[in-house]
Amino acid sequence: MFQVEYEFREEDLVHFNQMRFMQTEEYQSNIRKNRWIVPGVMTLIACFYYYYYGDIKSGGYIMVVAVLWSLFSPRIILLDVHRKILSHYTYKEKKQMFGMYTLTIDPQNPQYLLEKSPSGNNKMAWADMVRLEYGRRYVYIYLDLETALVIPVATVKSGNLEEFSKQVEKMIDRFA
């Protein structure tokens, strides 16, 4: 029997959703706009102040704002995403989502991944799972294209995550 026990926290939920958001076209467009276009326009305005009015001080201030805008706008966008993610869930939903999880591959019931979580016990069919992905500090078991079980490596309390992950991959391939 393969089993892993871990704690799922608020920061893990935020990390997963931010990671997914950073791969969207909307995010890429916002980054392009806030990193290059807005500072570029501000640079043109700074050059106009310098060449037309001969005001190097105002042009310099505008250039400093343009550089700061370019550096800090991606962080501000991600902070806004963080806020939006957490506002989507009620207190009750958060209470049922965060806490200790136990995932079990039971040889007596091989067609399901058994999950024990704060919301109760669940059975997830291997045939319904899409893939397993390794992140730098996380392991993701995708249940569909947008939903995953997020296993933070740092909070694993018991079980061997490497062996468990390899077995999960085998089971997904076997029932796919």
Secondary structure, DSSP 4 states (H G I P E B T S, - for coil): -EEEEEEE-HHHHHHHHHHHHHTSHHHHHHHHIIIIIHHHHHHHHHHHIIIII--HHHHHHHHHHHHHHHHHHHHHHHHHHHHHHHHTS-HHHHHHHSEEEEEEE-TTSTTEEEEEETTEEEEEEGGG--EEEE-SSEEEEESSSS-EEEEEGGGEEES-HHHHHHHHHHHHHHH-
